[in-house]
Amino acid sequence: MLKKTTTEKSFLTYLSDIIEISLILFALSWVLKTYCFGLLTVEDQAMQPTLPASSMVAVYKGPDIWKRGEIVSYSSPDNAKLLIKRVIGLSGDTVEIRNGLTFINNQPLYEPYQPEKTTFDLPAVLVPENHIFVMNDNRHMRDDSRFNGLVETGLVQGKVLICYWPLSKIKIFL
């Protein structure tokens, strides 16, 4: 039998290393995408001006501890698509809109991301356990909790961490 030359051995070792590294990277990226991070494209104008349509965002799939003002992605009730909205009310909060201003537990909500007031009122809504009240930054779009009801926390996929596209609109949300 012929002996393999040093060059053949080093090539096979090199090829084996490349395959091993590729498999490790594939497994690591699968774990990160499945359990830690997701990448989404903003499909509509609901979150303008914060997230323009066609923006791309990274979502952190961490523990289910949502804070008021955070932007989250969640499955629509029919699981047809993922939606991106801002958390306004948490379990136990009373959310109300009076004269175009949002109130949480009878206190006006400071919304620096909101360029204009909404044009209608909403009677007080008590957010039950395991639910959140979400709204669009673009209050003219009506596909949020004001019209579609509260979101079960089990449907929330994660928190938007960064808008990475377009490059001119890069934002970090911590």
N, C-alpha and C positions, 0 to 999 in steps of 0.2 A: 504494500500500500504506500502511496505517496505521502510524504510529510508536507504539511501546510507550511508555507513560508511565513516569515514574520509579518510581511505586508498583508497577507490574507488573514492572519489571526487578528491583527490590529484593525483591519476593516470590519471583520465580523464583530469584534468587541465594540467598535464604534457604532455599528448598525444596531447592535443589541442595546447599547446605552441610549441611542436615539429613540428606539421603540419603547424602552422602559420609561424614559422621561415623558414621552408623548402620552403614554397610558396614565401616568401619574397626573399630568396636567389635565387630561380629559376628565379623570375621576374627580379631581379637585374642583374643576369648573362646574361639573354637574352638581356636586354637593353645594357649592356656593350659590348657584342659580336656583336650585331646588329649595334650599333651606335658609339662605341668608339674603340674597339680593335678587331683584328682578329688574328688567329693563322694559319700559313702556313708552309708547308714543301717544301724545295727547291728541285725541282725534277730533275735538271740537273746540269751540271758543268759550266754553263754560268757565274756564279758570283765567281768562284774560283779565287784566294785563299781566298777572303773575306768570302764567304759563300759556304763551300763545299756541294756537293750533299748530300741529306738526312738531312741537317741541318733543325732545326725548328726555326721559327722566330715569333715574335709578331709584329703586324702592327697596328699603330695608325691611326684611321680614322678621323683625325682632319680636320681643315679648309684647303681648297685647295691652300696653299701657299707653293710651292715647291722651294727648294734651290738647286743650282748646287752642285753636290757631294753627295746628299742624295740618299739613296736606296729606291725605291718605288715599290709597287705592283700595277699591273693594269690588267684589263681584256683584253685578246687578242681580236683583232677586230671581230673575229667570236664568241666571248664569250665562247669558248671551255674550257679555263683554265685561271688561274691567272699567270702572269709572274712577275719576280722580276728582275729589272734592276737599273742602276745608272743614275741619271739625269746629263746630260752633258750640254745641252743647254736649255735656257728658251725662252719664247716669246720675239721676237725682236733680239735675238742673231743670229750671223752668225757662223756656225760650219764648220770647215774645217780640213782635215787631210792631212798634208804635210810631206813627208819623215818619215812617221810613228808617227809623233807627232800631237796631237790634238790642234787646235787653236780655241779660242773663240774671235770673233771680232778682229782678227789678233793678238791676244796675246796668247802665249803658255799657255796651261792649265797645272797647277801643279797637278799631279796625283800620290800621294804617294802609293795608293792602287794598282797601275798598275805596275807589276813586269817587263813587257817587252813591247816594242813598237809594234804597229800593223804593219803588213807587206805590207800595201797598202795605197794608197792615196784616198781621198774623196774630190770632188770639193765642193766649198762653198755652204752651204745650209742655207737659211734664215728661222728661226723658226717663223711661223706666230702666231698670237694671239690665245690663248686657246690651244696651243700645247707645247709639250716638246720633246727634242731630248734625247734619252736614249741609253746607250751602256752597254754591258757586261763588267765585269772586265776581264774575259777570252776573249780576243779579237779574239781568233781563232774560237769561236762560233759566228755564223753569223745570229742570230735571234733577231737583235736589229734595231735601226733606220737607221743604215747604209744600211740595205738591205730591211727592212720591212716598212720603212717610219716613219714619226713622230707619236707621240702618242697624241691623244686628251686628254686634262686634265680631261674631264668628265669621261674617262675610268679609271683614277687613283683611286685605292681603298684606298691607304694610304701610310704612311712612315714606313719603317722598323725601329723599335726602339731597338730591342734586338734579338740577336741570343742566344737562351737558351738551344739548344741541338745540338751537343753533349756537355756535361759539360766541356770537355777539350777545347772547342772552344767558350766559352761564350764571347760575345762582346756586348757592348752598343753603339748605334749610336745616339748621340744627336746633 
